[in-house]
Amino acid sequence: MRALRWIGLFLVALVIAAALVLGLVWLRLHPEPPAVQVWRNGTVLTMDERGRIATAIAIEGDRIAAVGSDLDVEAWAGKADVVIDLRGRTVVPGFIEAHGHFPGAGLGAVGADLNSPPIGDVNTVADAIDALAEVDADRPGRGWLFGFGYDDTVLAEKRHLSKEDLDAVSTERPVLAMHISAHMVVVNSLALQRFGIDSETPNPPGGEIAKDPKTGEPTGLLLETAGRPLLLDALAFSPLDQIAVVRAAVDAYARQGFTTVQNGLATAEQIRGMIVGSKLGLIPLRVVVWPKDELGIEAIESGEDLGADAGARVHVGAVKLVGDGSIQGYTGFLAEPYYQPGEHGADYRGYPNIDAATLNRQVKTIHCGGSQVAVHGNGDAAIDRFLDAWEAALEECASEDPRAILVHAQMARHDQLERMKRLGVTPTFFSAHVYYWGDRHRDVFLGPERAARISPAASAEALGIRFTTHLDTPVVPIDSMLQLWAPVARETSSGQTLGVDQRISIERSLRAMTHDAAWQVRLDESVGSIEPGKKADLVILSANPLGDEADIRSIEIEKTVVGGVSVYEVSRD
């Protein structure tokens, strides 16, 4: 009996110890903001409707209490738990990711980085094979070996990877290399076999299985919808790997001043994972989730609320459709042929991911079902199809403030921008395309004239269209100052200017990452500007980006705050 008693006491003690440990972990992952904070002696770019500039902020809990001069917040200073002397530094609203694929910024925690300059250092096919082999050695097993970011147009061989290249890495496990556009993948022979893809497999609607012209056998390259099932399977990481990816992504975004991130094409599993991760404190940032096409439409038709269990920091928003592919992958759907079509015929214009009738039906279902619509459209032919579908949906179900989102809008012509204005469409531009691919858009894909007007932010601004910018991470790394700089400078990675008449001001670029980004995803009542009553999502910068002599790309993120709690602060040790 005495032994049983001691065992019982031991178990009770063990439970109490476990509860204490879990409690400490919970407190660490869910820190409470100070009751009152005062930040003063700085330059506060509020990004409100009037563009006011202040010097001080008072914060109560997770919300902004006052914004104004140092004198205006004096009433809070005496009772403040935290007082920060900004010493002239600049405060801006937390940056909002208008479009991206969180937690893709953390893929390097489990996969091989196959990016070429100016992002990475993979210059040849052999380099890519070595990078994959290194991860295979570090992370052995029978599950997927994953790599991301290879760019056939930059590799010395000027070609895609092949199944033979990936077979050289492993024939014992499936291997997948994702193209930098994320619109195509290359897999090894084992992966093709497991998914039943051979010489007799037909192309799926909106996709293509690349085949050797002599043998008819798959080369391993799968474009658009042909590769999507394999990519989703490869991205279904184990729980521990998922945590590693999320932690790396959170760190990357926080270091760049982003307080709201987005998963712009989410599966049901990803939505559940982000809701759980947010509640557990693993994701201290705000998350906007766009359910992917079939998932969102099924939820609308069944009446299911995909965000029913979401906490305060997860917002389930627009349903996302993919209208076409990527121009640098020759799958963007253009109105006129590609400048240099490569292996394609002279009249090659790319192709849509969705046929017109299906797109019309899906856009109507989403809009008339009461959800916001977001459609990926790079090529101007794809944009025409979306605008046709959207206009038909509006005729069926009128709306005073629909905020339909056109993602990328890369080749939007002036007549299409005018139509967007009339139909209430808001574009989000991947303006950093000018930096990363501008030289090749000009010389290879589009030619000088069309390349000069990609991501036409200035034309949109002249028409009074509210727009945002984004980086589509992990397509390119999350880099807030490059994102801010790109539409202002319109400079390619070789230092040449592309489309000088599409430059916008620094203030307008900053607004596209803050106030208007919040408005676009319907969060403008709570975030996006520094105003009393809004969430205390703030960033301290080392310099004022609006300064006459500001070198935007050299500005550092010194502190990132979400709801009054610091999630990143630069170390001065």
N, C-alpha and C positions, 0 to 999 in steps of 0.2 A: 504493500500500500504506500509506504514511504517513497519507493522508487517511482510509482505512478504519480505521486504528488509532485515530486521534483521534476518529472517530465512535463507535467501540466504547467508548473511554474515557468519552466524553461520555454515552453511553447508560447505562453502569455508574454514573456519578456521578448521573445523573438518577434512576435506580432507587433508589440509596442515599438521595438527598435526599427522594424520595417516601416511602420507608420511614420516614425520620426524622419527616417531617411527619405521616404516618399514625400513627406511634407516639406523637407528642405529642398528637394528637387523641384517640387511644385512652386515654391516661393522663388527659386532661382529662375525658373522658366516663366513665371508670371509675376514679375516685380511690380509693385504698386508705384504709381508716379508720386512724387512729392506732393503734399497737399497744396502748396503754393510755391511757384517759381517766378523770379523776376529776371529777365534778360534786358540789359540796358547798355547804353553807350555804343550803339552799333548802327548799321545801315540795314533797315528792314524793308525788303522789297515785298510788299504785301501781295502783289499780283491780283488785287481786287479789281472790280469793274473800272474804277477810276485810276488804277495804277499808282496808288498813294505810296509814299516812302516815309517810314517812321524811324525812330531810334530805339524803341523799347517795346517789350511785350510782357504782359503778366499772364501767368498760366495757373489755373485752378484745377487740380487733378489732371484729367486727360484733355481738357478743353482750354481754349484761349479765352481769357477774361477781359483783357484790354490791350489795345494797340495804340501807340502814339508817341509822345515825347517822353523823355526820362521823368519829367514832372508828372505826366499823366498816369504813370504807374507807381508813383510814390506811395500811394495809399496801400499798395500791396507789399512794398519793400519791408515794412516793419514787421510783418507777420510771415515773411517768406522763409521757407525751409532751405531754399537754394537761391542764391543770387549770382548771376553770371555777368561779369564785366566783359562785354564783347570786344573791347579795345579796338573799336572801329571796324571789326569784321562784319561781313554781310550775312544776313539771314534771309533765306528764301523758303517758300513752301516745299514740303517733301515732294520729290519728283514722282510722277505717276506714269507707269508703263502703259502706254496706250494700246500696244499690241506686242505680245511676246508669248513665250511658251515655258513659263515657270513650272518646274525647277530646272529647265534645260541648262541654265548657266552652271550647274554643278555636275554636268556629265563627265568632266575630267576626273572626278573622284573615282569613277569606275571604268571609264573607257579610254581609248587612245585618241589623243588630239592629233588630227591629220591636217590641220590648217597650214596653209602656205603663207608667206609674207604678204601683207604687212601684219597678219595675225599671228601665225606660227612659223615653224622653220622646216616644214616638209616641202622639199623642192623636186623630188623625183618619186617615181613609183617605188623604187627601192627604199626610200626614206619612209614611205607609208607602210610598207611591209615590215620594216624594222620596228616602227612605232607600235604596230599591232602585235608583233612577236614579243616585244618587251612587256606589254600588258598581259599577254598570254602566259608569260613566265611568272609574272608577279601575281596573277590571279588565275591559277590553273583550275580546271574543272571540265564538266561536260556541257555546261550551259552556254548561252550566247557569248561570243567575244564581240565586243562592240567598239566601233571607231566612228568619229564624226568630223566633218569639216573638210573633206578632200575636195579639191577644185581642179577639174580636168584642164581648164583653160590656163592654169598657172603652172602645173607640173611640166617639167622639161619635156616629157614625152608627148604632151598635148593630147592626152587620151584619158578615158575613164579607166578605173581599175577593172579587173576582170576576175572571173571565178578562179582562173589559174593563179592569179596573183594571190588571192585569198587562200587557195588550197596550199600555197607555199607556206602559209602561216600555220594552218591546221586543217587536217582532214578528219579529226576526231571530235570536233565540236563545230556547231554552226558559227559562221563569221559574217558579220554585216558591217559595211562601211557606208555611212550616210553622207551624201553629197552636201556641200556647203549650203545649197539652196533648200535642203530638207525636202525636196520634191522628187528625189530619186535615191535609190540605194544600190549597192553592189553586194552580192552574197556569194559564198563559196558553193561548191558542188553539193555538199551535205545539206545545206539549207534548201537548195533547189529541190533536192530529192525529198526532203521531209515535207515540203509544201506541194509536192506533186507537179512541179513545173518542169516540162520537157519540151521537145521539139513540136509536140502535137498540141501544146496548151495555147488556146487562142488569147488574144489581147482582151483584157476586161474593158468595159466601157470607161472612157476617160483615162486609159493607161496604156502602157506598151511594155512588152517583154522583148528586150533586144535579143536578136538572134544572129548567129554567124551567117553571112550571105552564102557561104559555100556549103556548110554542113547542115544549116538549119537548127543547130543546137543553141540553147540559151547561152549568152555570154556571161550572165550573172548580173547584168544591168537591168534594173526594173524601174520604170518611170511612172510617176504619179500613182494612180490607184493600183497598179500592178504590184508596187512595192509596199503599199501601206499595211497590209496584214502582217508582213514579216517585220516591218519596223515596229509596229505596236507590240508584237510578240517579243522582240528583242529588248524593248523598253520596259517590259514587265519585270523589273528587278526584284530581287529578294528583299524582304523587309529591312535587313541591315544595310543593304546597298541603297535602298530608297532613302533611308535616314542619312546616309553619307552624302547622297546627291542633294538632298534638301538642305542640309547644314552648309554645304559648300555654296549652294545657290543663295541662301539667305545672307551669308557673309559677303558674297560678291555684290549683291544688290545694296546691302546696307553701306558698304564701303563707297558706293557710287551715289549715295544720297537718295535712293529710291525707297519710298515708304509704302507705295502701293504697286503690286506686281500683278501679272496676268498670266493665266493659262488660256490661250486663245483657240484651243481646239481640244477640249477635254473629254475623256471617256468617263463612264460612270465610276470606274475604279479610281481615276485621278481625282474626281470631285470628292469622293468619300475620303481619300487620303489627305486632301488639303483641308477638309473640314476637321478631321481628326488631328492632323498636324497643328492646325491653328488652336484648337481647344487644348491640346497638350502643351502649347507654348513652343513647339519646335519651329513654328513659323510665326515670328512676332510681327511680321509685316501684314498689311492689308492685302487681300487677294481678290482679284476679279476673275471669275470663271466663266468662260463661254462654252457651253455644251456643244459637242460636235454634231453635225447635221442630223443623222438618224436618231441619236439619243435625244436631242432637243425636240425634234418633231414628234417622237413617240411620247415624250412627256406631255407635250401640248395636247395631243390627241387623247391621252389617257387621263389627263387632269392631274398628273403627278407633279408635285412641287419638289424639284431637284435640290432646292435650298432650304427645305423644311427644317433640317437639323443644323444648318449653318449657324455659326456663332456670329457675333457682331462684326468680326473682321473679314468674313468671307461673303462676297456678293456674287450670286449667280445671275449673270446678265444675259447678253445677246446670244442667240443661237447662231453658230458660225457655219457658213457654207464655203466651199472652195471652188471658185469659178474657173480658174485655169492654173497654170503652173508658174515657172520662173523663166524670165527672159534669158538669163545666163545659162539656163539648162535647155534652152530651145523648146520649152513647153509652154511658155507664155503665149496667149492667143492674140495675135496682132491683126490689125485691119489691113496692113500692107506687109509684103514679105520681109523676112529677115535680110539685113544688109549683106552679110556673108553667111549663107545658110549651111555652110560646112558640108556634111555628108547628105544633106537633104536637097531636094530639087530647088530650082531657082524661084519657084512661086510658093515656097514653104512659109506658112504663117503661124505654125504651132497649132494647138487644138484646145478645145474646152474640156474641163473635167466633168461637166454636167451638160446634158443636152438641154436645149432651150425649153422644151415642154416641161421637163422635170424641174428645172430651175424656177420657172413660172409658178408651178404648183407648190414647191417648197417655200418660196418667198411669201406667197399668199397665205399658206398655212401658218407660218411663223408670225407674220404681221397680224393677220386677222385673229390669231390665237392670243394676241395680247403681249407678245414678246418682242424685244428689240431684235432687229435683223443686222447681221454683220456678214459681208461677203468678200472673200479674197478675190481681187481683180487686178492683175498686173497689166496685161495687154489691152489696148483700146477696143478690140473686138469683144473681149470678155466684159469690159466695162459697159459697152453698148447693150449686151445681153442682160446684165444686171439691171441697168436703168430701165430697160423695157419691162422686165419682170416687176420691178419696184413700182413703176407707174401703173401697171395693171393692178397690183395689190392695193395701191392707194385708191384707185377708182372703185374697188370692191369694198374697202374698209377705210374711210377717210380718217385722217388724224391731223390734229393741229401741231403736234410736236413729236414726230416719229423718231428723229435722230438715227435714221438708217446709216450704218457705218460701211464705207467702202475701204477695205483694207489694202494698203499699198498705193492704189490709184496711180501706179507708176507712169503709165502712158496717157493719162487723162488729157484729152484735147480741149481746146478752149470751148468748143460747142458742148462738150460733155460737162465741163465745169458749169456752164450756164444752165444746163439741164439739172445738175445737182442742186444748184441754188434754188431753182424753181420747185424741185421735188423734196427739198429738205434733207438732202444727203450730206453727211459730214465725212470727209476723207481723213484717213490717217496715213501720212506719207513716210515711206522708208527712205528718208532723205540721205542717209549715210551711204546709199547705193552710189551716189556721186563719188564718194571717197573710195570705197572698196572696189567698185566695178566700172567707174566712169570711163576710164581709158578704154576698156574693152567694149563698153556700150557704144562708144564713139567709133572705134576702129573695126569692130567685129559684128556685134549683134544688131545695132540700130542705125549706124551711120551718124555723121556730125549733126545733122539737123534735128532728127528725132531725139538723139541723146541729150542735146542741149536743153530740152524741155522736160526731161524726166522729173518726177516729183515736183510739179509746178506750183510750189507754195505761194510765190509772189502773185501769180495769176489768180489763185484762189482768194488771196487776201484782197486783191483789187476788186473782186466781185462780192466781197463781204461774206465769204464762206468761212465758217469756223472749222479749223482743222487742227490736227495734232501731228506729232512725229513719233517714230518708234525705231527700235533696232532689231525687232524680230528675233531676239536672243532665244536660242543659241546659234542662229544663223551667223550673227557676229557677236563679239563679246559685249556685255553690258558696260557702257562707258558714257557716263552722263555728259561730260564736257565735250566729247567728240560729237555726241548727239546734238548738243546745243550749238556747236560750232559749224557742223556740216551744212545746214541750210543757209547759214549766214555767209560762209566763205565760198561754197560750191566748188571746192577744190578737190582734185583727184589725188590718189596716193602718189602720183608722179609729180605733183605740184602744179598741175595745169588747171585753169579755170574752165568749168563746163556750165554754160548757161548763166552768164552773169546777170541777165535780166530776170532770173528767177530767184535771186538773192532776197532774203528778208532781213529785218532788223534783229538785233540780239534780243530786244525786249519781246518781239513777236515770237521768236524761237523759244524763249523762256516760258512764255504764256502757253505755247503748244505742249509743254512738258508738265504744266502745273494746272492752272485754272481751266483751260479749255480741255485738257485731258480728263479732268474730273467731270466736266460738263458732258463730254462725249459719252461716258459710260454711266451717266446719271448719278454721280456721287457729289455733284457740286454743292449740295446743301451741307455737306459735312467736311469736305477736304478740298484742296486745290488752291486755296488762298489763305492769307493770314488775317483773319477777321474774328471778332468776338463771337463765341458760340460754336466755332468750328473746332475740329479735333486739332490737338497740338502736334501736328506732323510737320517737323521743321528740319532744316539743314543749315549748318553754319559753314560758310565758304571762306577760303583764305583771302579772297579778293572780290571786289564788286564786278560782276561780268558786264555791267552797263557802263563801267568806267571807260573813258576815252582811250586810255592806253592799255586796256585789259587784253592780255593774251589768254583767251578763253581756255585753251587746252592745257595751260599750265596751272590753272586754278585747282586747288585741292579741296576735297571734302574733309572737313575737320570734325564734324559731329553730325550724326543722324538720329533724330528723335521721332518715335512713333507713340502718339497718345501720351506725351509728356515723359516717356521713358527712353533713355538713351539705348540705341541698339548698335551704335558704332561710335567710337571716338578715337581720333588719331593719337598714337602714343608719342609722347615727347621725350621718352627716355633715351 
